[in-house]
């Protein structure tokens, strides 16, 4: 007897069983696991370059309304329009002959800065960009890559590696911010005060299953993007200059509070995970931004390799959740400030008929980051 899927592991089984079918449909760009119409039944989210009514589609572009697995599990699909031509976040490189070459920074459509930052959030952003007295979650990190490019990212939180006398204290950010082991990071800009040195990085994880469901027959190589790094603190940073608490806008909206991070919220595939959870993030580009986790396991093609992101997060209506420069920021639950993920990239999509393009953020589950780097989150120094 057919059984309706109720959690992520079952949705993963259905998606993997239908991988060949989904890949064969013209116009399908990505899939993810979530809820139909954002708050309905657990569903496979199917992203298309443009959403068109079924009567006007050729048979090769019609997405089935329901998908099933050989074991009898089934779920509905939810078709979502996604932009594919907004690769405006770019770097300019100069080759050995002095010719400028433009290359896209992101592997998926990137983020666009649209809304101004005002009021107390402007003060909060200034604080983490060097106007504040301490270094901590949300602080801007300046860096230079191995190819000579200078940019900035965001410190996620403090962490420690090892125990006892050999323990190393440092902080987490993206691998693409740290770039390479031994690289020095600065606050607030490259060349200012050295605050850390890259000690260990993880870029991706080769998958044999997706959230507990084995990869489908004939699946191409699949990797999960991790994009995380652990950096040891620079010598000479006095304890008074470090604060592991998270600065947030207070409930009244007229000031800044410092809150201690709660216990981590792991990704549990035997449930629907944190989909629907209200979250916030503090980054050096957008200051404090609020949003909601809308999907898990967003996939995209990176050449011949399929890649995935643990979480897809959308900003509150008409707002961005992140922008270039926010890379590496910590995502926490809005109420208890429980660490959930580390942000690494983003895209734009239209999630419903009544909304325009929404800013999606890709992020890696915090428990996965901590486990792969072999570090523990530090709440007090």
DRENDO-1510 file (C-alpha; in Angstrom, 1 decimal, always signed):
<recs>
REC; n; res; u; v; w
REC; 1; UNK; +0.0; +0.0; +0.0 .
REC; 2; UNK; +1.5; +3.4; -0.9 .
REC; 3; UNK; +2.7; +5.5; +2.0 .
REC; 4; UNK; +3.0; +9.3; +2.1 .
REC; 5; UNK; +6.5; +10.6; +2.9 .
REC; 6; UNK; +6.7; +12.4; +6.3 .
REC; 7; UNK; +10.4; +13.2; +6.7 .
REC; 8; UNK; +13.7; +14.1; +4.9 .
REC; 9; UNK; +15.1; +10.5; +4.7 .
REC; 10; UNK; +11.9; +9.4; +2.9 .
REC; 11; UNK; +11.9; +12.4; +0.6 .
REC; 12; UNK; +15.5; +11.7; -0.2 .
REC; 13; UNK; +14.6; +8.1; -1.1 .
REC; 14; UNK; +11.9; +9.3; -3.5 .
REC; 15; UNK; +14.1; +11.9; -5.1 .
REC; 16; UNK; +17.0; +9.4; -5.6 .
REC; 17; UNK; +14.6; +6.8; -7.1 .
REC; 18; UNK; +13.4; +9.4; -9.6 .
REC; 19; UNK; +16.8; +11.0; -10.3 .
REC; 20; UNK; +17.0; +9.9; -13.9 .
REC; 21; UNK; +13.4; +11.1; -14.6 .
REC; 22; UNK; +14.1; +14.5; -13.0 .
REC; 23; UNK; +17.4; +15.0; -14.9 .
REC; 24; UNK; +15.7; +14.1; -18.2 .
REC; 25; UNK; +13.0; +16.8; -18.0 .
REC; 26; UNK; +13.9; +19.9; -20.1 .
REC; 27; UNK; +13.9; +23.1; -18.1 .
REC; 28; UNK; +14.5; +21.5; -14.7 .
REC; 29; UNK; +17.6; +23.2; -13.1 .
REC; 30; UNK; +17.6; +22.0; -9.5 .
REC; 31; UNK; +15.7; +20.1; -6.8 .
REC; 32; UNK; +15.4; +20.2; -3.0 .
REC; 33; UNK; +13.4; +18.8; -0.1 .
REC; 34; UNK; +10.7; +20.8; +1.6 .
REC; 35; UNK; +7.0; +21.5; +1.9 .
REC; 36; UNK; +4.6; +22.0; -0.9 .
REC; 37; UNK; +3.6; +25.7; -1.1 .
REC; 38; UNK; +5.9; +26.3; +1.8 .
REC; 39; UNK; +3.5; +25.0; +4.5 .
REC; 40; UNK; +1.7; +22.0; +3.0 .
REC; 41; UNK; +2.8; +18.3; +2.7 .
REC; 42; UNK; +6.4; +17.2; +2.5 .
REC; 43; UNK; +7.4; +17.5; -1.1 .
REC; 44; UNK; +10.1; +17.4; -3.7 .
REC; 45; UNK; +10.8; +21.0; -4.8 .
REC; 46; UNK; +11.5; +21.2; -8.5 .
REC; 47; UNK; +13.2; +24.4; -9.8 .
REC; 48; UNK; +12.7; +25.4; -13.4 .
REC; 49; UNK; +14.2; +28.2; -15.4 .
REC; 50; UNK; +10.7; +29.5; -16.0 .
REC; 51; UNK; +7.3; +28.3; -14.7 .
REC; 52; UNK; +4.7; +27.8; -17.5 .
REC; 53; UNK; +1.2; +26.3; -17.3 .
REC; 54; UNK; +1.0; +22.6; -18.4 .
REC; 55; UNK; -1.2; +23.2; -21.5 .
REC; 56; UNK; +1.6; +25.2; -23.1 .
REC; 57; UNK; +4.4; +22.8; -22.3 .
REC; 58; UNK; +5.8; +20.0; -24.6 .
REC; 59; UNK; +5.7; +16.6; -22.9 .
REC; 60; UNK; +9.5; +16.7; -22.3 .
REC; 61; UNK; +9.0; +19.7; -19.9 .
REC; 62; UNK; +6.1; +18.5; -17.8 .
REC; 63; UNK; +7.0; +17.8; -14.1 .
REC; 64; UNK; +4.9; +14.9; -12.6 .
REC; 65; UNK; +2.6; +16.2; -9.8 .
REC; 66; UNK; +3.5; +13.1; -7.7 .
REC; 67; UNK; +6.7; +11.0; -7.4 .
REC; 68; UNK; +7.0; +7.5; -6.0 .
REC; 69; UNK; +9.8; +5.1; -4.9 .
REC; 70; UNK; +9.9; +1.4; -5.5 .
REC; 71; UNK; +9.2; +0.8; -1.8 .
REC; 72; UNK; +5.8; +2.5; -2.1 .
REC; 73; UNK; +6.7; +5.9; -0.7 .
REC; 74; UNK; +5.2; +8.9; -2.5 .
REC; 75; UNK; +5.1; +12.7; -2.2 .
REC; 76; UNK; +3.8; +15.7; -4.3 .
REC; 77; UNK; +6.1; +18.0; -6.3 .
REC; 78; UNK; +6.2; +21.8; -6.1 .
REC; 79; UNK; +7.5; +23.6; -9.1 .
REC; 80; UNK; +9.4; +26.8; -8.5 .
REC; 81; UNK; +10.8; +29.4; -10.9 .
REC; 82; UNK; +14.5; +30.2; -10.5 .
REC; 83; UNK; +16.6; +32.9; -12.1 .
REC; 84; UNK; +19.7; +31.7; -14.0 .
REC; 85; UNK; +21.1; +34.9; -15.5 .
REC; 86; UNK; +22.1; +37.0; -12.5 .
REC; 87; UNK; +25.8; +36.1; -12.4 .
REC; 88; UNK; +26.8; +39.7; -11.6 .
REC; 89; UNK; +29.1; +39.0; -8.6 .
REC; 90; UNK; +32.4; +38.8; -10.4 .
REC; 91; UNK; +36.1; +39.2; -9.9 .
REC; 92; UNK; +38.5; +40.9; -12.3 .
REC; 93; UNK; +41.8; +39.1; -12.8 .
REC; 94; UNK; +44.8; +40.4; -14.7 .
REC; 95; UNK; +46.8; +37.8; -16.6 .
REC; 96; UNK; +50.5; +37.7; -17.3 .
REC; 97; UNK; +50.1; +39.9; -20.4 .
REC; 98; UNK; +48.2; +42.6; -18.5 .
REC; 99; UNK; +44.8; +41.7; -20.0 .
REC; 100; UNK; +41.8; +41.9; -17.7 .
REC; 101; UNK; +39.6; +38.7; -17.5 .
REC; 102; UNK; +36.2; +38.6; -15.8 .
REC; 103; UNK; +35.2; +35.4; -14.0 .
REC; 104; UNK; +32.0; +34.7; -12.1 .
REC; 105; UNK; +32.6; +34.2; -8.4 .
REC; 106; UNK; +29.7; +31.9; -7.6 .
REC; 107; UNK; +28.8; +28.5; -9.1 .
REC; 108; UNK; +25.1; +29.4; -8.8 .
REC; 109; UNK; +23.4; +32.7; -9.5 .
REC; 110; UNK; +24.8; +35.2; -7.1 .
REC; 111; UNK; +23.3; +37.8; -4.8 .
REC; 112; UNK; +22.6; +41.4; -5.6 .
REC; 113; UNK; +22.7; +44.3; -3.2 .
REC; 114; UNK; +19.4; +46.2; -3.4 .
REC; 115; UNK; +18.0; +47.5; -0.1 .
REC; 116; UNK; +19.8; +50.1; +2.0 .
REC; 117; UNK; +20.7; +49.5; +5.6 .
REC; 118; UNK; +19.4; +52.0; +8.1 .
REC; 119; UNK; +18.9; +52.9; +11.7 .
REC; 120; UNK; +20.1; +50.5; +14.5 .
REC; 121; UNK; +21.1; +47.9; +11.9 .
REC; 122; UNK; +23.5; +50.4; +10.3 .
REC; 123; UNK; +25.0; +50.9; +13.8 .
REC; 124; UNK; +25.3; +47.1; +14.2 .
REC; 125; UNK; +26.9; +46.7; +10.8 .
REC; 126; UNK; +29.4; +49.5; +11.6 .
REC; 127; UNK; +30.2; +47.7; +14.9 .
REC; 128; UNK; +31.2; +44.4; +13.1 .
REC; 129; UNK; +33.1; +46.3; +10.4 .
REC; 130; UNK; +35.6; +47.8; +12.9 .
REC; 131; UNK; +33.7; +50.5; +14.8 .
REC; 132; UNK; +33.1; +48.1; +17.8 .
REC; 133; UNK; +35.6; +47.4; +20.6 .
REC; 134; UNK; +35.7; +43.6; +20.2 .
REC; 135; UNK; +36.1; +40.7; +17.7 .
REC; 136; UNK; +33.3; +38.1; +17.6 .
REC; 137; UNK; +30.5; +36.6; +15.6 .
REC; 138; UNK; +29.7; +38.8; +12.6 .
REC; 139; UNK; +33.0; +40.6; +12.5 .
REC; 140; UNK; +34.4; +41.5; +9.1 .
REC; 141; UNK; +37.5; +39.6; +8.0 .
REC; 142; UNK; +39.8; +41.0; +5.3 .
REC; 143; UNK; +41.9; +38.6; +3.3 .
REC; 144; UNK; +44.0; +38.1; +0.2 .
REC; 145; UNK; +43.7; +35.0; -1.9 .
REC; 146; UNK; +46.5; +33.0; -3.4 .
REC; 147; UNK; +45.9; +34.7; -6.8 .
REC; 148; UNK; +46.3; +38.1; -5.3 .
REC; 149; UNK; +42.6; +39.1; -5.0 .
REC; 150; UNK; +41.6; +41.1; -1.9 .
REC; 151; UNK; +38.1; +40.9; -0.4 .
REC; 152; UNK; +36.2; +40.5; +2.9 .
REC; 153; UNK; +34.1; +37.9; +4.6 .
REC; 154; UNK; +32.6; +37.2; +8.0 .
REC; 155; UNK; +33.6; +35.5; +11.2 .
REC; 156; UNK; +31.0; +32.9; +12.2 .
REC; 157; UNK; +31.9; +32.1; +15.8 .
REC; 158; UNK; +34.8; +31.0; +18.1 .
REC; 159; UNK; +35.8; +27.4; +18.2 .
REC; 160; UNK; +38.5; +25.2; +19.7 .
REC; 161; UNK; +40.5; +22.2; +18.4 .
REC; 162; UNK; +41.8; +19.6; +20.8 .
REC; 163; UNK; +41.8; +19.6; +24.6 .
REC; 164; UNK; +44.1; +20.3; +27.5 .
REC; 165; UNK; +47.5; +21.9; +27.0 .
REC; 166; UNK; +47.4; +21.3; +23.3 .
REC; 167; UNK; +44.1; +23.0; +22.7 .
REC; 168; UNK; +43.9; +25.6; +19.9 .
REC; 169; UNK; +41.4; +28.4; +20.1 .
REC; 170; UNK; +40.2; +30.2; +17.0 .
REC; 171; UNK; +37.2; +30.9; +14.9 .
REC; 172; UNK; +35.2; +29.5; +12.0 .
REC; 173; UNK; +34.5; +31.1; +8.6 .
REC; 174; UNK; +34.2; +29.9; +4.9 .
REC; 175; UNK; +37.0; +28.1; +3.2 .
REC; 176; UNK; +36.7; +30.5; +0.3 .
REC; 177; UNK; +37.3; +33.4; +2.8 .
REC; 178; UNK; +40.4; +31.6; +4.4 .
REC; 179; UNK; +41.4; +30.3; +1.0 .
REC; 180; UNK; +44.5; +28.3; +2.0 .
REC; 181; UNK; +46.1; +26.8; +5.1 .
REC; 182; UNK; +48.6; +29.4; +6.5 .
REC; 183; UNK; +46.8; +32.4; +5.1 .
REC; 184; UNK; +46.5; +35.4; +7.5 .
REC; 185; UNK; +43.1; +37.0; +8.1 .
REC; 186; UNK; +42.7; +40.6; +9.3 .
REC; 187; UNK; +40.0; +42.8; +10.9 .
REC; 188; UNK; +38.4; +44.8; +9.6 .
REC; 189; UNK; +40.2; +44.9; +6.3 .
REC; 190; UNK; +43.2; +43.2; +4.6 .
REC; 191; UNK; +46.4; +44.7; +6.0 .
REC; 192; UNK; +44.8; +46.0; +9.2 .
REC; 193; UNK; +45.1; +44.0; +12.5 .
REC; 194; UNK; +46.0; +40.3; +12.0 .
REC; 195; UNK; +43.4; +38.3; +13.9 .
REC; 196; UNK; +43.9; +34.7; +12.7 .
REC; 197; UNK; +45.7; +32.2; +10.5 .
REC; 198; UNK; +44.0; +29.4; +8.6 .
REC; 199; UNK; +44.7; +26.1; +10.2 .
REC; 200; UNK; +42.3; +23.6; +8.6 .
REC; 201; UNK; +39.7; +23.7; +5.8 .
REC; 202; UNK; +37.0; +21.6; +4.2 .
REC; 203; UNK; +35.5; +22.3; +0.8 .
REC; 204; UNK; +33.2; +19.4; +0.1 .
REC; 205; UNK; +32.1; +15.9; +1.1 .
REC; 206; UNK; +31.7; +13.0; -1.3 .
REC; 207; UNK; +28.3; +11.4; -0.7 .
REC; 208; UNK; +27.3; +7.8; -0.9 .
REC; 209; UNK; +23.9; +8.6; +0.4 .
REC; 210; UNK; +21.8; +11.8; +0.8 .
REC; 211; UNK; +20.3; +12.2; +4.3 .
REC; 212; UNK; +20.2; +8.5; +4.8 .
REC; 213; UNK; +18.9; +7.5; +1.3 .
REC; 214; UNK; +21.5; +5.7; -1.0 .
REC; 215; UNK; +22.3; +7.5; -4.2 .
REC; 216; UNK; +20.0; +6.5; -7.1 .
REC; 217; UNK; +21.2; +4.0; -9.7 .
REC; 218; UNK; +23.3; +5.6; -12.3 .
REC; 219; UNK; +23.7; +8.9; -10.4 .
REC; 220; UNK; +26.7; +11.0; -11.2 .
REC; 221; UNK; +29.3; +11.7; -8.5 .
REC; 222; UNK; +27.7; +13.8; -5.8 .
REC; 223; UNK; +29.3; +16.2; -3.4 .
REC; 224; UNK; +27.9; +18.2; -0.5 .
REC; 225; UNK; +29.4; +21.7; -0.3 .
REC; 226; UNK; +30.9; +22.3; +3.1 .
REC; 227; UNK; +33.0; +25.5; +2.5 .
REC; 228; UNK; +34.3; +25.9; +6.1 .
REC; 229; UNK; +37.6; +26.7; +7.7 .
REC; 230; UNK; +39.1; +26.8; +11.2 .
REC; 231; UNK; +41.5; +29.7; +11.9 .
REC; 232; UNK; +43.7; +29.9; +15.0 .
REC; 233; UNK; +43.8; +33.3; +16.8 .
REC; 234; UNK; +46.7; +35.6; +16.1 .
REC; 235; UNK; +49.3; +36.0; +18.9 .
REC; 236; UNK; +48.8; +39.1; +21.0 .
REC; 237; UNK; +45.0; +39.3; +20.9 .
REC; 238; UNK; +44.1; +40.1; +24.5 .
REC; 239; UNK; +41.0; +38.4; +25.9 .
REC; 240; UNK; +39.4; +41.9; +26.3 .
REC; 241; UNK; +39.4; +42.2; +22.5 .
REC; 242; UNK; +37.4; +39.0; +22.1 .
REC; 243; UNK; +33.7; +38.4; +22.7 .
REC; 244; UNK; +31.9; +35.2; +21.7 .
REC; 245; UNK; +28.5; +36.6; +22.3 .
REC; 246; UNK; +26.3; +37.5; +19.3 .
REC; 247; UNK; +25.3; +41.2; +18.9 .
REC; 248; UNK; +21.6; +41.4; +18.0 .
REC; 249; UNK; +19.0; +44.2; +17.7 .
REC; 250; UNK; +17.0; +44.2; +20.9 .
REC; 251; UNK; +13.2; +43.5; +21.0 .
REC; 252; UNK; +12.4; +47.2; +21.0 .
REC; 253; UNK; +14.4; +47.7; +17.8 .
REC; 254; UNK; +16.3; +50.7; +19.3 .
REC; 255; UNK; +19.5; +49.1; +20.6 .
REC; 256; UNK; +22.0; +46.3; +20.5 .
REC; 257; UNK; +22.0; +43.3; +23.0 .
REC; 258; UNK; +24.8; +40.8; +23.4 .
REC; 259; UNK; +23.4; +37.2; +23.7 .
REC; 260; UNK; +25.2; +33.9; +24.4 .
REC; 261; UNK; +24.8; +31.3; +21.7 .
REC; 262; UNK; +22.5; +28.4; +22.6 .
REC; 263; UNK; +23.2; +24.7; +22.0 .
REC; 264; UNK; +23.7; +23.7; +18.3 .
REC; 265; UNK; +20.6; +22.6; +16.4 .
REC; 266; UNK; +21.7; +19.5; +14.3 .
REC; 267; UNK; +20.1; +18.3; +11.0 .
REC; 268; UNK; +17.9; +15.3; +11.8 .
REC; 269; UNK; +16.8; +13.5; +8.6 .
REC; 270; UNK; +14.3; +11.4; +10.6 .
REC; 271; UNK; +12.2; +14.6; +10.8 .
REC; 272; UNK; +11.7; +17.5; +8.4 .
REC; 273; UNK; +14.7; +19.1; +10.1 .
REC; 274; UNK; +14.5; +22.8; +10.8 .
REC; 275; UNK; +12.4; +23.6; +7.7 .
REC; 276; UNK; +10.1; +26.4; +8.7 .
REC; 277; UNK; +12.4; +27.6; +11.5 .
REC; 278; UNK; +12.8; +31.4; +11.8 .
REC; 279; UNK; +16.4; +32.3; +11.7 .
REC; 280; UNK; +18.8; +35.3; +11.8 .
REC; 281; UNK; +22.3; +35.9; +10.7 .
REC; 282; UNK; +24.8; +38.7; +11.4 .
REC; 283; UNK; +27.2; +39.5; +8.6 .
REC; 284; UNK; +29.7; +42.2; +7.6 .
REC; 285; UNK; +27.7; +43.2; +4.5 .
REC; 286; UNK; +24.0; +43.2; +5.5 .
REC; 287; UNK; +24.2; +43.5; +9.3 .
REC; 288; UNK; +21.4; +41.6; +11.0 .
REC; 289; UNK; +19.1; +39.8; +8.6 .
REC; 290; UNK; +16.1; +37.6; +9.4 .
REC; 291; UNK; +14.6; +34.8; +7.4 .
REC; 292; UNK; +13.3; +31.2; +7.3 .
REC; 293; UNK; +14.7; +27.8; +6.4 .
REC; 294; UNK; +12.6; +26.7; +3.4 .
REC; 295; UNK; +14.4; +23.6; +2.1 .
REC; 296; UNK; +17.1; +21.0; +2.6 .
REC; 297; UNK; +19.4; +19.3; +0.0 .
REC; 298; UNK; +19.3; +21.9; -2.8 .
REC; 299; UNK; +21.3; +20.4; -5.7 .
REC; 300; UNK; +23.1; +22.0; -8.6 .
REC; 301; UNK; +25.6; +20.8; -11.3 .
REC; 302; UNK; +29.2; +21.9; -11.0 .
REC; 303; UNK; +30.6; +20.6; -14.3 .
REC; 304; UNK; +30.1; +16.9; -14.4 .
REC; 305; UNK; +29.6; +16.7; -10.6 .
REC; 306; UNK; +26.3; +17.1; -8.8 .
REC; 307; UNK; +26.7; +19.3; -5.7 .
REC; 308; UNK; +24.3; +20.0; -2.8 .
REC; 309; UNK; +23.8; +22.5; -0.1 .
REC; 310; UNK; +22.4; +21.4; +3.3 .
REC; 311; UNK; +20.1; +24.4; +3.7 .
REC; 312; UNK; +18.2; +26.9; +1.6 .
REC; 313; UNK; +17.2; +30.0; +3.6 .
REC; 314; UNK; +15.0; +32.8; +2.3 .
REC; 315; UNK; +14.9; +36.3; +3.8 .
REC; 316; UNK; +11.8; +37.8; +5.3 .
REC; 317; UNK; +9.5; +39.2; +2.7 .
REC; 318; UNK; +11.2; +41.8; +0.5 .
REC; 319; UNK; +14.5; +41.6; +2.2 .
REC; 320; UNK; +17.8; +39.9; +1.5 .
REC; 321; UNK; +19.2; +37.3; +4.0 .
REC; 322; UNK; +22.8; +37.7; +2.7 .
REC; 323; UNK; +25.1; +39.4; +0.2 .
REC; 324; UNK; +28.7; +39.0; -0.9 .
REC; 325; UNK; +30.8; +39.9; +2.1 .
REC; 326; UNK; +28.5; +38.0; +4.5 .
REC; 327; UNK; +30.2; +34.8; +3.5 .
REC; 328; UNK; +31.0; +32.7; +6.5 .
REC; 329; UNK; +28.4; +34.2; +8.8 .
REC; 330; UNK; +26.7; +32.1; +11.4 .
REC; 331; UNK; +22.9; +31.3; +11.1 .
REC; 332; UNK; +21.1; +30.9; +14.4 .
REC; 333; UNK; +17.5; +30.4; +15.4 .
REC; 334; UNK; +15.7; +33.7; +15.9 .
REC; 335; UNK; +14.4; +33.0; +19.4 .
REC; 336; UNK; +17.0; +30.9; +21.3 .
REC; 337; UNK; +20.0; +31.8; +19.1 .
REC; 338; UNK; +20.9; +28.1; +18.6 .
REC; 339; UNK; +23.6; +27.8; +15.9 .
REC; 340; UNK; +22.1; +26.1; +12.8 .
REC; 341; UNK; +24.5; +26.6; +9.9 .
REC; 342; UNK; +27.3; +28.6; +8.2 .
REC; 343; UNK; +26.3; +30.6; +5.1 .
REC; 344; UNK; +28.5; +30.2; +2.0 .
REC; 345; UNK; +26.5; +31.5; -1.1 .
REC; 346; UNK; +23.2; +32.3; -2.6 .
REC; 347; UNK; +20.8; +32.8; -5.5 .
REC; 348; UNK; +17.5; +34.3; -6.5 .
REC; 349; UNK; +14.2; +32.5; -7.0 .
REC; 350; UNK; +10.5; +33.1; -7.2 .
REC; 351; UNK; +9.0; +30.8; -4.6 .
REC; 352; UNK; +5.3; +31.7; -5.0 .
REC; 353; UNK; +3.0; +33.3; -7.5 .
REC; 354; UNK; +2.3; +36.3; -5.2 .
REC; 355; UNK; +5.9; +37.2; -4.6 .
REC; 356; UNK; +8.7; +38.6; -6.7 .
REC; 357; UNK; +12.2; +37.2; -6.7 .
REC; 358; UNK; +13.4; +36.2; -3.3 .
REC; 359; UNK; +17.0; +36.0; -2.0 .
REC; 360; UNK; +17.9; +32.5; -1.2 .
REC; 361; UNK; +21.0; +31.7; +0.9 .
REC; 362; UNK; +22.9; +28.4; +0.9 .
REC; 363; UNK; +24.4; +27.2; +4.2 .
REC; 364; UNK; +26.1; +24.1; +5.6 .
REC; 365; UNK; +24.7; +22.4; +8.8 .
REC; 366; UNK; +26.7; +23.5; +11.8 .
REC; 367; UNK; +27.0; +19.9; +13.2 .
REC; 368; UNK; +28.5; +18.8; +9.8 .
REC; 369; UNK; +31.0; +21.7; +9.9 .
REC; 370; UNK; +32.1; +21.0; +13.5 .
REC; 371; UNK; +32.4; +17.3; +12.8 .
REC; 372; UNK; +34.4; +17.5; +9.6 .
REC; 373; UNK; +36.8; +20.1; +11.1 .
REC; 374; UNK; +37.0; +18.3; +14.4 .
REC; 375; UNK; +36.3; +21.4; +16.5 .
REC; 376; UNK; +33.9; +22.4; +19.2 .
REC; 377; UNK; +32.0; +25.7; +19.4 .
REC; 378; UNK; +33.2; +28.1; +22.1 .
REC; 379; UNK; +30.6; +30.2; +23.9 .
REC; 380; UNK; +32.8; +31.6; +26.6 .
REC; 381; UNK; +36.5; +32.6; +26.6 .
</recs>
